[in-house]
Amino acid sequence: MGLAKRIIPCLDVDNGRVVKGVQFVDIRDAGDPVEVAKRYNEQGADEITFLDITASSDDRETTVHMVEAIAAEVFIPLTVGGGIRTCEDIRRMLNAGADKVGINTAAVFNPEFVREAAERFGSQCIVVAIDAKKVSAEGEPDKWEIFTHGGRKPTGLDAVEWAKKMVDLGAGEILLTSMDRDGTKNGFDLGVTRAISEAVHVPVIASGGVGNLQHLVDGVTEGKADAVLAASIFHFGEYSIQEAKETMQAAGIEMRL
Amino acid sequence: MSTQTKSIVAVIDYGMGNLHSVAKALEHVADENTEIVVTSDPAVIDAADRVLLPGVGAIRDCIAEMKAQGLVPAIQKAMAEKPFMAICVGIQSLMAHSEENGGVDCLNHFDGNALFFGNNHKDVDGTKLKVPHMGWNQVTQTMNHPLWEGIESGARFYFVHSYYVVAGNKDEVAGTCNYGHDFCVALARDNVFAVQFHPEKSHKDGLQLYKNFIHWDGKP
């Protein structure tokens, strides 16, 4: 008896529709975000992450309305990320009904923003999203670096050190995405997940690469993640949240069923 | 229907941010005769049939804001006479003292204190435990109470907190949870019920708790 590991379906939303992750060239429409969120809520999702991948900021208003609509009907935690750059952006999303916000690129360009946000809104609602790529060659000690712009631009920042710094500044949770794995369906990068989870005292959400339910199990047992995030395996009905939870529980992981 | 005939649930807004989800969850389970009012007006709190004290953020700011906005007398009066519920930092604010922010004196409705889990929190087998305690954990009901009606002992609720309550009077503990060690997550005395978790984020069981509160006559 104790704290359950969490399954978090992620809605990548572009122009008001749920789409497959950014890394996919062939973007498939997976439905209306509000309907999808309600379905996952009914299936027993532990939280929902809403990631606004719309390129233009003109559609931010659409996002605010969708968050409001989801929050009025879905009574589990809701994290909203994508384009969060200022405290005003955070305030709007929290007022719309988000429980947490994900800060990604803005943290890389201005780490103090994380401190400011945590002091103003509390660490419990500040999730720092980290996009990491393995940069060490075969045979070298493992090393991962932070990348921006969808994994295209290196920053020279060591991923493990960066995660520790973000937590020191006030991040209440780390959403870790492996850019090598995102969209591959080959499973999480368990090395970086474990390295960061063991280096920080706040929860770590593993993301990027889930192709089957064993990958979710591995994220917790090998990667030491506190929560696992996946998108496409749930969107197109390959697996339900309930099936995923039963598989994880059968593997000895404490789940909320 | 005029508002006079409606039963009013006042959700106290003392400027600590987002009350949207608390109000939405209450509205979701409220019937047509119940109105949910988010307010920082002591007169509205005074006139309400039921009062809910949410809590977000750090305890020092919570207590400071309650005092700055002149809400403490209204809160104490409500706790003396009508169904009253406190959530998350709200339960901590009802204790005698919290060790957060270097030590803060609280409203002292319940005997006991709020303590820090610590950044080196461990399970009994030595496994490192993350702080904050974030996610779904099981709540063991340690008391029969109208607010637990329709909810099984052991049901999971959503938690986000780094400080936990140690009750001074064990008879007031209505629920416990385990995270490294057992700790109190629900306190009850007379017409006051307080919980550490977030019912508004706890799906069906959380909504059931709010529904029970809306119909509670304040008797234990």
Interface residues (C-beta under 8 A of the other chain):
Chain A: M1 G2 L3 A4 K5 R6 N41 D46 A71 A72 E73 F75 I76 P77 L94 N95 A96 G97 D99 F121 G122 S123 Q124 G172 E173 E198 H201 V202 P203 D226 A227 R256
Chain B: G17 N18 H20 S21 K24 A25 H28 V56 G57 A58 N119 D123 K128 L129 K130 V131 P132 H133 M134 G135 W136 N137 Q138 G154 R156 Y158 F159 V160 H161 N178 Y179 E200 K201 S202 H203 G206 L207
